[in-house]
Amino acid sequence: MIAQALEGDRDAFRVLVERHSRAVFRLAFRITGNESDAEDVVQESFLRAWRQLHRYEARAGFGTWMYRIASNYALDLVRARRRRSSEEIVEGTLAFASDGPLPDRLAFSGEVRRRLETVMATLTPQERLAFTLRHMEGQSIEEIGAVLGTAANATKNSIFRAVQKLRKGLGPAVGATQ
């Protein structure tokens, strides 16, 4: 499909969009926190991919390449929104797509959810993305590193820092020792 799309076949690219748009939307929604922005991210990401398809390198999977485009655009969107608004954007950060089981029932209980949203908002964009890709999307360290543009050790460190911050922030709410 990619080879056909590179030759200008729009139908082949449409197939790629259909295959990957749901995963890109799920990632974008987790980063932006709302459906409207996530839809914009999906649309803009695939538009950018179409325009830059000649830059795609087959050594990375198409899905990984799309994740990188989408995550960069979504993070830029969130940063721009934060610059325009003085209030923290945490509502919806941990919303999950409905195509699978919910990761943890505790995340949806009142106090734990509020703390989790608060802690997630304190993560750097790289930590939040690395954590989301690893623990919510099930991506490998190599795939996450390709999305982030970092080596395996830096990717692992981002995930580790995110987990440490979450444990520290959630410890009192879930009865864990710090």
LUMTOR-492260 format. One record per residue (C-alpha): x, y, z; residue in one letter. Coordinates in steps of 0.001 Angstrom, whole numbers, plus 500000, padded with zeros to 6 digits. Each point is the difference from the previous one (the first is absolute). Layout:
N
[[X,Y,Z],'A'];
...
//
This chain:
178
[[500000,500000,500000],'M'];
[[502816,502410,500836],'I'];
[[501714,499394,496662],'A'];
[[496736,500609,498189],'Q'];
[[499341,503131,502039],'A'];
[[503493,501262,499163],'L'];
[[499052,499695,496340],'E'];
[[497042,502309,500677],'G'];
[[497298,497385,500542],'D'];
[[497553,501759,502314],'R'];
[[497954,496831,500514],'D'];
[[503069,498207,501350],'A'];
[[500598,502860,502409],'F'];
[[496326,499887,500991],'R'];
[[500521,496355,501019],'V'];
[[502942,501062,502188],'L'];
[[497833,502696,501590],'V'];
[[497255,497477,500710],'E'];
[[502491,497573,501566],'R'];
[[501691,502520,502248],'H'];
[[497517,502791,500729],'S'];
[[498430,498335,503044],'R'];
[[503361,499505,501744],'A'];
[[501084,503540,499097],'V'];
[[496713,501375,501356],'F'];
[[500406,498050,503258],'R'];
[[503522,501382,500475],'L'];
[[498945,503540,499091],'A'];
[[497039,499847,502382],'F'];
[[502230,498897,502860],'R'];
[[502396,502850,499342],'I'];
[[497523,502810,499308],'T'];
[[497241,498940,502352],'G'];
[[497073,500726,497734],'N'];
[[498322,498508,496970],'E'];
[[499958,503101,497824],'S'];
[[503737,500612,500311],'D'];
[[500701,496298,499484],'A'];
[[497993,500036,496765],'E'];
[[501967,503055,498855],'D'];
[[503256,498217,500836],'V'];
[[498979,496935,497987],'V'];
[[498997,502065,496990],'Q'];
[[503091,502205,500078],'E'];
[[502336,497041,500647],'S'];
[[498782,498060,496980],'F'];
[[500105,503131,497871],'L'];
[[503616,500539,501063],'R'];
[[500773,496336,499356],'A'];
[[498569,500230,496473],'W'];
[[502047,503112,499267],'R'];
[[503175,498483,501457],'Q'];
[[499533,496384,498915],'L'];
[[503157,500245,497890],'H'];
[[501936,500436,503290],'R'];
[[498666,496758,501487],'Y'];
[[502754,497469,500647],'E'];
[[498948,496367,499938],'A'];
[[502303,499089,502898],'R'];
[[497304,501307,502346],'A'];
[[496463,498693,499788],'G'];
[[497405,502287,498476],'F'];
[[498054,499967,503280],'G'];
[[503078,501117,501927],'T'];
[[500596,502762,497489],'W'];
[[496379,501137,500342],'M'];
[[500264,499915,503811],'Y'];
[[502997,502292,499795],'R'];
[[498240,502466,497727],'I'];
[[496816,499933,502101],'A'];
[[501740,500232,503363],'S'];
[[502115,502942,498873],'N'];
[[496963,501855,498688],'Y'];
[[497891,499149,503071],'A'];
[[502744,501147,502382],'L'];
[[500397,503235,498022],'D'];
[[496249,500527,500240],'L'];
[[499993,499445,503771],'V'];
[[502996,502318,500477],'R'];
[[498320,502725,497944],'A'];
[[496800,499605,501975],'R'];
[[501909,500266,503282],'R'];
[[501709,503157,498841],'R'];
[[496620,501535,499186],'R'];
[[498425,498973,503262],'S'];
[[501341,500319,503509],'S'];
[[497955,497095,501334],'E'];
[[501368,496449,499938],'E'];
[[498471,497638,497481],'I'];
[[499368,496732,501764],'V'];
[[496386,499176,499240],'E'];
[[499817,496934,497820],'G'];
[[503730,499222,500039],'T'];
[[499329,496459,501019],'L'];
[[496951,499304,497882],'A'];
[[500223,496637,498321],'F'];
[[498674,498781,496691],'A'];
[[497128,497583,500248],'S'];
[[501478,497230,497862],'D'];
[[501423,498011,502898],'G'];
[[499815,499406,503694],'P'];
[[500691,502938,502294],'L'];
[[503556,499869,501358],'P'];
[[499303,500378,503689],'D'];
[[496730,500439,501874],'R'];
[[501776,502105,502634],'L'];
[[500729,502693,497430],'A'];
[[496297,500719,499815],'F'];
[[499308,500328,503688],'S'];
[[499612,503603,501125],'G'];
[[503070,500815,502091],'E'];
[[502370,497753,498097],'V'];
[[498864,501370,496662],'R'];
[[500457,503616,501126],'R'];
[[503465,499227,501317],'R'];
[[500895,498064,496873],'L'];
[[498927,502860,497742],'E'];
[[501941,502448,502143],'T'];
[[503146,497884,499936],'V'];
[[499711,499330,496246],'M'];
[[499809,503770,499461],'A'];
[[503337,500408,501805],'T'];
[[501807,497603,497677],'L'];
[[502060,501497,497229],'T'];
[[498507,499486,496552],'P'];
[[502665,497371,499272],'Q'];
[[499315,498117,503247],'E'];
[[496244,500084,499421],'R'];
[[500351,498780,496431],'L'];
[[502501,497267,500930],'A'];
[[497778,498813,502864],'F'];
[[496871,500059,497831],'T'];
[[501627,498087,497170],'L'];
[[501469,497385,502341],'R'];
[[497261,499439,502541],'H'];
[[496859,500946,498094],'M'];
[[500913,499099,496426],'E'];
[[502341,497066,500771],'G'];
[[502788,501242,497740],'Q'];
[[503529,498568,500273],'S'];
[[502952,502085,501184],'I'];
[[501314,500039,496419],'E'];
[[496681,501214,498594],'E'];
[[499724,502698,502661],'I'];
[[503581,501082,499360],'G'];
[[499207,500317,496301],'A'];
[[496988,502204,500780],'V'];
[[501936,502136,502491],'L'];
[[503191,500048,497951],'G'];
[[502022,498736,502969],'T'];
[[502321,497082,500701],'A'];
[[498744,497020,502006],'A'];
[[501603,501185,503263],'N'];
[[498485,503477,499738],'A'];
[[496623,498447,499199],'T'];
[[500222,497709,503033],'K'];
[[500990,502965,502176],'N'];
[[496966,501996,498844],'S'];
[[497694,497108,500849],'I'];
[[501746,499434,503336],'F'];
[[499732,503682,500994],'R'];
[[496310,500024,499096],'A'];
[[499335,496864,502047],'V'];
[[501929,501396,502974],'Q'];
[[498020,503250,499907],'K'];
[[496741,498069,499743],'L'];
[[500920,497746,502914],'R'];
[[500965,502973,502131],'K'];
[[496883,501958,499123],'G'];
[[497629,497078,500345],'L'];
[[501560,498377,503060],'G'];
[[497699,501614,502588],'P'];
[[496878,499391,497918],'A'];
[[500593,496307,499386],'V'];
[[501639,499182,503301],'G'];
[[503424,499301,498455],'A'];
[[503206,500686,501841],'T'];
[[502211,502662,498572],'Q'];
//
